[in-house]
Amino acid sequence: MLNNKIFRNKATKDCLVIGFALFAMFFGAGNLIFPPYLGFLTGTKWWLAGFGFLITGVGLPLFGVVACAKINGTFVEITSRVGKVFSLVAVSSLVLAIGPMLAIPRTAATTYELAVKPLFLTMPPMLSSIVYFIIVISFVLKPSAIVDNVGKVLTPILLIMLTAIIFKALLSPIGPISDTGFSNAFSYSLLEGYQTMDAMAAVIFSGIILSTAKEKGYKNSELTSVIIRSSIIASVGLAFVYGGLLYLGSQSATLFPLDISRTTLLTEVVRLDLGTFGTIVLAVAVSLACLTTAIGLLSTAADYFSRYVFNRRISYNTTAIIMAIISAIISVSGVDTIVRIAIPMLTVLYPIVIILIALTLMGDLAADRRIFRVTVGVTTLISLMDTITNLTNWTSLRTVLNIVPLASSGFIWLVPTIIAFCASYLYATYLVPTPSLVNNRTQR
């Protein structure tokens, strides 16, 4: 009894520690700019928008970590079930998206627009970006406990500060919540949730979480249980922050013009909510959060490309420096431009990640590699075709694609993917079953 109680206490403590660590990994300050803007657009429909945003911004990351924990592996292992070439291309594209092409530059741009520009009006964005990435590189090339310490201190401070902002908005609204006439709030918010990139980060960061849990002595079912409980803790924290900021944003629908930028809106609603002091505190906290997020992302991206793509022919340090330079150049374009650039990449990558997570969670139901290959192949093809037509205005192909259900809502890949899964499942299970799988089912 005593040993069981000690074990439960230890597991609870470890779940809290890992859960907060996972929250810190997901909690890139850039994510803060999306919920208020979504609330601003949707007004009285903020709750419906919030529901959709939480599905893709919180639910998918939760399932992503659980999927990797289920197979006790990483996303590289999940994608390899489709094929080695696909795994290399898919994971590389994913790491580039959450690394030097999108997420890392966005942290620098967010820091400039929320922290540097309001305090130093004459500082050019390139100079800010250079200083920012010099600091990032100094930590990435020489890992230090300072990063961990900053993260441990920063997360509680951010939570306390954001809680104050949210509760202040609940007790004393900054403005009336009005009907903005926004249509398709749910489907739009699902796609907006893609922009957090947390689901993609989840499958990449899962290896770190698994290693941490293993080092604490957990194995097999205990390991899975700890990971799931930790993921739920992180998800609750994210849901609280996103939901609260979305509600705050909904109170500003009548206060600002429609062309206001995401970063300006966040700064202004916090200023109205807590005054000038709140804006300054938010700017400092956001810049620190961006910095620690960039350090983690750059380190992860450099390690992956140096190890798996370049086979150590290009060192970790060199890869990190090259990625930092690329990130610095892209960051100068600004947050809103980076968000627009991200849309086509995310509309291709996110459906693939979603389906791979879903197939992994299905376990034996999708154990045959042929099911993986056909289902993911159809998802990839449809997503690519949809993105290409959106970028090129290929009218003849768009006419054909518009016949597919949900084409207008941004989920054109869903129905074809379900059909592909059902067809490949019937083929692999009943028409041409794999002998080993048949034997396994018989033995059970």
Buried (B, 14 or more C-beta within 10 A) or exposed (E): EEEEEEEEEEBEEBBEBBBBBBBBBBBBBBBBBBBBBBBBBBBBBBBBBBBBBBBBBBBBBBBBBBBBBBBBBBBBBBBBBBBEEBBBEBBBBBBBBBBBBBBBBBBBBBBBBBBBBBEEEEEEBEBBBBBBBEEBBEBBBEEEEEBEEBBEEBBEBBBEBBEBBBEBBEEEBBBEBEEBEBEBBBBBBBBBBBBBBBBBBBBBBBBBBBEBBEEBEBEEEBBBBBBBBBBBBBBBBBBBBBBBBBBBBBBBBEBBEEEBBBBBBBBBBBBBBBEEEBBBBBBBBBBBBBBBBBBBBBBBBBBBBBEBBBEEEBEBBEBBBBBBBBBBEBBBBBBBBBBEBBBBBBBBBBBBBBBBBBBBBBEEEBBBBBBBBBBBBBBBEBBBBBBBBBEEEBEEBBEEBEEBEEBEBBBBBBBBBEEBBEBBBEBBBEEEEBEEBEEEEEEE
